[in-house]
Amino acid sequence: MALRALTRRILVVVVLALAAIQQPLAGQQAGFNPALPLVHVDHGSNSPAAQKAHYLVLVSLDGFRWDYAARDGARNLLALGKQGVSAPEGMFPSFPSFTFPNHFTIVTGLYPEHHGLVANSFYDETRQASYAIADPKAVTDGTWYSGVPMWSLAESQGMRTAVLFWPGSEAKIADYQPTWYARFDQKTEATEAVQQARIDDAVALLKLPEAERPHFIAMYYSEPDHEGHQFGPDAPETKAAVRKMDAMVGKLKAALGATHLPIDLVVVSDHGMARVEGGWVTLDQFADLNDFETLGPLLYGKTEADRARVYNQLKKASPQFVVFRRKDLPAGLHLDQNPRAGDPVVVATGPFAIRAHAPPAGKPDTPPIPGMHGYDPRKMPQMKASFFAAGPDIVTGKTVAPFDNVNLYPWLAHLLSLQAPKSDGSLNVLAGTLRDGGADTQNTETENQGASSQ
């Protein structure tokens, strides 16, 4: 009997310990939408300083090209810009203008060569492993990422955060995960229920007790990128998706306003979209790539001799691309420092679909999808992204010229009264959009150990 009682006590202790480690999903609590359960990581309460800060809601609309709002009459976004600030001629994404690199640039202020995500999928020669956005193991492994994402910055300074989908948010990076985060599910994230649930959960989080509620909330929507790829940027389906996302922004803004909290709402996109011209450009038709690791159009030579040979074979092979040794890439691309970019590096000269290889024999080969991105935004204006923002800390009725998206990070940190680490961006670029002119000395930039390139 004594042994049986001791066993019961041990089981109770084990169960309690496990319960302490795995927090319940927020979707099981009152006020949250069960369509989007959230994982809770206990970082304690907001610090007294954090509780005094205003709130920031950051929204990303994937593939929402800079001209879509005006073209398609996105009245909620246009109104947001008139109430605050906007970039009518767009915002420059970082090169390459892909989803994961640019989302992580927005929340770290680092160019892809510095934060490590040089493409949606790439190879790391040192690790002898590949990163791919469809690989949950890689996406949730914080060792792939460099820099200090905004949620980690806030958490480290005593401010609670929530992320309702954002590349990198499911990994522990710079010692932190968000206090609240959602696990991305490609099968359900674009459903009407889960799109609405982002709004419902954001409001529920803002109704938590003051000591618990997050002051930084980020959320991601995959539209209109999906339609832009599948149908092209000018298709009726894409225009309908633009209006759908605009309506979602309108719902979100109304819901946030009903909380009567001092909230700055910032809506951005990661890149634009272009109509693809022609069929596949297949690199192994111009060069022998048998001794190369390849991923999409990225080339990883195993020896210097191989890299030099393929560079010479490709450098005058086609007017549809130019090729560089990585060290010789144009400075404006900010991609010459990270081996993950490959060597040599092929850069498209227009909206062309480039790959290293066709599918192996016996496998079907399909034409390129109608819409694509990833191109140099300064050579192809279709790649430019969107920027709208309004709130108590933002001036009214101001427009800004196109700017690099690395400059969002120090600006976002300033809105939250956080001390921003050194990054590739500067607060000076957007200081004129702030009611305080960016003059708060509390946000003096400090050295960022996480900014070193991999």
N, C-alpha and C positions, 0 to 999 in steps of 0.2 A: 504493500500500500504506500509506503514512504517513497519507493522508487517511482510508482505511478504518479504520485503527487508532484515529485520533483520533475518528472517528464512534462507534466502539464504546465508547470511554472516556466520551464525552458521554452516550451512552445509559445507561451504567451509573450515572453521576452522577444523571441524571434519575430513573431507577427508584428509587435509594436515597432521593432527596429525597421522592418521592411516598410511599414506604413510611414515611418518618418522619412525614409529615403524616397519613396515614390509618392509624390503628392497627387491628390485626386484631380481629375480633369475638371476644369472650370465649367464645362458644358453641363455638368451634373449639378451645378449650383443654381440657385434661384437668380433670375435676371439675365442669365446668359442663354444664347441661342444654342440648343443642342445640335444643330446642324454643323456647328464649328466648335468642337470642344478644344479647350486650351490647356496646355501643360503649365503647371505652376512650379517655379523654382524659388525656394524661400531665400530671399536676400535680406529679410528683415523689413523694417519700416523705412519710409522716407526720412531723411535727415531733416532737422529743423530748417536748414537753408533750402533744401529741395522743396519742402512744403510751401515756401514763399514764392517759388518760381512759377511762371505761367506754364501753360500746357502747349504742346506741339503735336499736331497730327500730320504725319507725312504720308501722302498717297502716291503710289506709282501706277500709271496706266501704261502697260507694256505696249511699245510700238506706236504710241500716240504721236504721230508726226507733228512737227511744229505748226503746220498750216491747217491741220484737220479742224481745229476749233472754229476758225473763221470760215473755212470752206463749207463746213457742214452745219453751221449755225448752232454750235454748242453753247447755248445761252447761259447755262450755269457757270461754266468755266470762264466765259467772256465777262460775265458779271463779277465773278471772283477777282479777275484781273482789274476791273474798273474800281472795285472796292479797295484793292490793294495794289499789287504790282504784277507785271507780266513781261514776258519777252516776246513781242509780236513777231520778231524775225527768228525766234527759236533760241535754243541752248545747244552748245556743241557737246555731243557725247565724246567720250574718250575712244581712241582707236585701240582695238577693233570695236566697231559699234554693235556689240552683241549684248545680250540680256544680262548674263551673270557678271561679266567684267564691269559693266556700267552701273548696275545696282550696287555692287560692292564699292565702286568708286564714289558714288553719291554718299554712302554712309561712312567712308573712311577718308575722303579727300585725297586719295592716292591714285595715281595712274596705274593701269593694270600691271605694268612691269614692276611696280613697287608692292602692290597688295597680292600679287601672285596669280590672279585669275586672268590669264592672258587671252583666253577664249572660253567658249562654253565647254569645250572639250580640248584637252591638250595632254602632252606627255612630259613627264619629269625624268630626265636622264639619271639624276642622282638617286632618286627613289626607285627607278626602274618600274614605274607605275604610271597609270593614266588617271586623269580626273575627268569625269563626265557628269553633266547635270542630271542625267537619268540614273546615275549610280548613287543610291542612298548612302552607301557606306562611305564613299568619298565626300559627298556633300555634307555629311554630318561629322566629318573628321576635321577638327579645328586646326590640325597641323598643316593643312593645305593653304591656310590663309595667313596673311600678314596685315599689320595695321590694327587700329583700334576702332571697331565699328561703333556707331553712335550709341547703341544700346549698352555696349560694354563700357564706353566712356561714362555714360550717365550712371550706370550701376556702381562703377568704381568711385564715383563721387557722391554716393548716397541717394541717388534718385532712381525710383522704380520705373520700369519700362515694360512695354508690351509690343510684340511683333506678330501681326496676323498675316503671315507669309512674307518672306523677303529672303533672297539668296544669302546664305550664311547664317541665318537666324536659328537654325536647328543645331549648330555646332557651338562648342565652347571655344571662344576666341578671345584672346587677351584676358584670360582668366574668368570670363563671365559668359553666361547666357542671359537672355531677357528674363525678367521675373515671370512674364507670361508669354507663351508663344504657341503657334499652331503648327501642326505637322502637315506639310504640303501633300495633297493627294490629287494627282493630275486628273483622276477620274471624276472628281466631284467639285474641284475648286471653282470651275466656271459655271456651275449650276446656279439657277436663280436663288435657290435656298441658301447656298453658301456665300454667294455674293451679298445677299441681304444680311447674312449672319455676321459678316465683318462689321457692319454698321451697328448691329444690335450688341455685339460683344464689346465694341469700343465704348458705346454708351454705358453698358453695364460696368465696365472697368472704371469709367469716370464717376460712377455713382458709389464706388467703394468708399469706405471711410478715408478721410484726408490722409492719414498716415500710410494707407495701403495703395491708393490709386496711382496708376502710372502717370507721369508727366510727359513722357514721350511715347507715342503710339505710331507705329508704322504699319501700313497695309499695302498689299500688292494685288493688282488685277491683271489677268493675262490678256484681256481684250483692250484694244482692237488688233493686237499683234497676230493672234490666231487667224482672224479673217484676212488681214493684210497678206499673210503668207499664202493662205489657201486660194484666195481670189484675186489678189493684187490690191495695191493701195487705192485705186480709183473705182473699185467695184461697188455696186449697191450694197452688198453684204458688209463691206468694210465701213461704208458711210453709216449704215444702220447700227453697227457696233459702236461707232463714235458717239452717236446720239444716245445709245443705251448707257455708255459709260458716263456721259454728261449728266444723264438723269440720275445715275447712281451718286455722282458728286453732289447733285442738288439735294438728294435725300440725306446724304451724310452731313452736309452743311446745316440743314434744318435741324437734324437730330443733335448736332453739337451745339447749335444755338440754344436749344431747349434746355441744356444743362446750366446755362447762365454762368459758365466758367470762362476765364480769360484764355481762350484757345486761339493759337495761330494755326491756320490751315494752309498747308503747302501741297500743291499737286504738281507732279513732275512726270516725265517719261524718261525711258532709258535710251531711246533711239528713234529714228524714223523708219521709213520703208520705201523701197524702190521697185519698179516693175523690172523683172529680169529680162534681159535681152539674149536671145539665142539659146543654144543648147549647152551641154556640159563642156567645160574646158578641162581636159584630163591631162594632168602633168606628165604622167608616165608615157604619153605619146611623144613627148619632146626630150625626155631624159630617162636614163636607166636608174630606177629607184629601188632596185632589188636589195641593196644593203642599207636601206633607210627604214627607220620607224616612221610611220605616217599616221596622221589623224586629221581627216578632212583635207584641207589644203596645206596643213602644217608638215614640215619636213625636218627630220632629225637625223643628220648624218653621223655615222659612228666614228669616222676618222676625218681629219682635216683634208686629206686628199679627196675623199668622197664629197665633202662639202664644196670644195673648190671645183671639182669636176662637174657636179650638177649645176652649180651656179653658172659656169661657162656654157653648159648646154641649154640653159633656160634664158639667159640674159637677152637674147635676140630672137626668141622662139615664137612670140605671138604679140600682136598689138593689144591683146586683151589683158595683159598683165605686165608688170615690171618686176624684176627680181633683185634683191639686195643681199649681200652678206649682212648678218644681223648688226654687226658693229657699224655698218655704213648706212643704216636706215635713216631717213630724214629726221632731224631733231624734233620736228613738230608731231611726229607719231608717238614719241615717248615710249618706244618699245625695244630699244637697242641693248638694254641692260640685263634682261632676264632670259636665260637659256630655254625656258619653257616656250618661248616664241618660235623656237626652231632656228635652223641655219642650213641653207639660205632661206630667206623670207620672201614669199610671193605676195604682191599687192595688186589687186585688180585695178584696172584703169577705168572701169565703168561698171554698170550693173550686171556683171557676168558671174555665172556660177562656176566656181573652180573647185576641183577635187584632185587628189593625188592619183587615185585609181578608180576605175569602173568596178562594179561588182564582179566577183569571180565568175568564171564560166559556169553556166547552168543556173545562175541566179538572175532574176529579172532586173532589167535596168529601166528606170523611169526617167522622164524628162525632169528638169528642175521645176520646183514649185514656182507659181507666178510672181510671188513677192519675196524679197530678200533684203537683208541688211548686213552690216559688218564692214562696210566700206568707209573710206576716209571722209569724214564729214566736211572737211574744208574743200575737198574736190567734188563732193556730191552733196549738195544742200538738202537733198531728200532725206539724208541721215539725221538732220537736226531734230532735237527733242523739244518738248514743251515745258513751260514753267509758268505757274500761276500761284499767287500767295496773297493772303489777307488775314488780318487779325489785329489785336490791340498793340502789338509791337512793330507793326509794318505800316509804312506811310501809305497814303491814299492816292490812287490815280497816277501812279508812276510807271513808266515803261523803261526797260533796260535793253541795251544792245546785246547781241549774242555773246555769251561768255562760256568758258570751259566749266563743265560740271564739277570739277574738283573743288571749285570755289563755293559749292553749297555747304560743305562740311563745316568750315569755321563759322559760316553764317547760321547754320542750324544750331551749332553749339552755343553761339551767342544768344539766340532766342531762348535757350534753356538756361542761361546764366551758368554755363559750364566752362571750365578751363579747357580750351582746345589744344591738343598736342600739335606739334609741327606737322604740316602735311604739304602736299603739292599745291594746295589752294591758298588763297589769301582773303581775309575778311574785307580788305579794302575794296575788292571788286564789287561787292554788293552792299557796302556800308551805307550808301545813299538811300537804300530801301528801308532802312531801320529808323524808327522814330528817334532813337538816341544817337544816330549816326555811327553806331558801332564803337562808341567811345568808352564803354564800360571797361575799366582796367581789370576787372575781375576775370575777363576772358583773355588775358595776355597769353599768347601762344608759348608753349613750353616744348622742350625736347621730346620727341616721340621715338622711343626705342623700337617700336613696332613698325616703323616706316622703312626699315632697311629692306632692300630687294632680296629675293631668294635666289 
